[in-house]
Amino acid sequence: MSSDKTGRWPALLALAFGAVAIGLTEFVPAGLLPQIAQGLLGDDYARSQSDALAHAGWMITAYALGVVVGAPTIAALTARLPRKRLVLGLLVLFVIGTVASAIAPTFGTVMAARFVAGLPHGAYFGAAGLLAAKLMGPGSEGRGFAVVLSGLTASNVVGVPLITVLGQQTSWRIAYLVIAGVFLLALLAVALVVPDAPAAGGSPADELRALRQPQVWLVAVTAAVGFAGFFAANSYIAPVTTEVAGLSTGAVSWVLVAVGLGMTVGNAWGGWYADRNLRGATLSGFAAMIVGLVFFALASGTAVGLFLGAFLIGATSLSLGPALQSRLIAVAPGAQLMGAAVNQSAMNLANSLGAALGSVVIAAGLGYRAPAWAGVGLGVIGLALAATSFALDRRSAPEAVPAPAR
């Protein structure tokens, strides 16, 4: 792959733009959950708003489960596929799944469409992140992933709030059609400016062999359980805004801006820190996320507390993203695409777990702050698991150094 600096940044921006679209399709439902519940579950919504919102939250879970299934499967099946071709194919699948989400007639068919739309998510971040790292040079796994992830954070600052307002003013279905259009633009950008690259992996067997490593599973569980704390709180941020803080529906988009700004700051810091001190970035990231969730749960009853808490949970949680990505690549030497993809499976299992647990505590009548408190508990477990993983490294051998991107 060419490392010419003139062409490097357009290519990096194109890869990040794909992540902008992914951010839209993943996070817009959190802001439009009341509209989705009312549109697809009208009778339930009329009987009990909280029950309908809890039910609609399973749509978020369906997308996350698609990621969990798709990431390792696609990583194994496409090991010999050139990375640019892989990224283009994944963007095509995103377009199809997002259009299907917009036009599916019933809640069940929307759930199925969201599952399909989630399938390429993990493999995209894995392949695009490794492409970005290759463009940036050796030893840049954390920063390479952070560059791609910056599209996700930018999406939350600008795109998610704008699409949320669009969906509130028109229809959540129109919002999804616009998101499909963004995926199409990303597809064209990647096709035009991203250089060709070698195959994504050695072979399907090489990629699957990574799954035999106990540390791969331990780190994946750490990410899935620990990061679920963020999703537990973020998935129900719309009802927290309107029912707990007492703000208008229009304020939801601004709260999402606060989350996105926090994610942008946290991602930039996390990418820099992960390339210098992977253990410190991981452990301190979990500790900070726990503090942020506690603050959000305690302070979200006021407008100031809600906005500050939203910023904090975005910043502290996303600081973990590059660290966890680099950690999984490190413990899966020779199978970088699988390591990167498994991280995304874990992150979206976290999405699924967090949204589902939030649904359970709300349905149990514990209130809209309860998901954040559940998130605190999940974060504590994640911190303990991360500490255990690094302790096992010290007992066996020095921490693995990520293999150079192929």
Secondary structure, 3 states (H helix, E strand, C coil): CCCCHHHHHHHHHHHHHHHHHHHHHHHHHHHHHHHHHHHHCHHHHHHCHHHHHHHHHHHHHHHHHHHHHHHHHHHHHCCCCEHHHHHHHHHHHHHHHHHHHHHCCCHHHHHHHHHHHHCCHHHHHHHHHHHHHHHHCCCCHHHHHHHHHHHHHHHHHHHHHHHHHHHHHCCHHHHHHHHHHHHHHHHHHHHHHCCCCCECCCCHHHHHHHHHCHHHHHHHHHHHHHCHHHHHHHCCHHHHHHHHCCCCCCHHHHHHHHHHHHHHHHHHHHHHHHCCCHHHHHHHHHHHHHHHHHHHHHHCCCHHHHHHHHHHHHHHHHCHHHHHHHHHHHCCCCCHHHHHHHHHHHHHHHHHHHHHHHHHHHHCCCCCCHHHHHHHHHHHHHHHHHHHHHHHHHHHCCCCCCCCCC
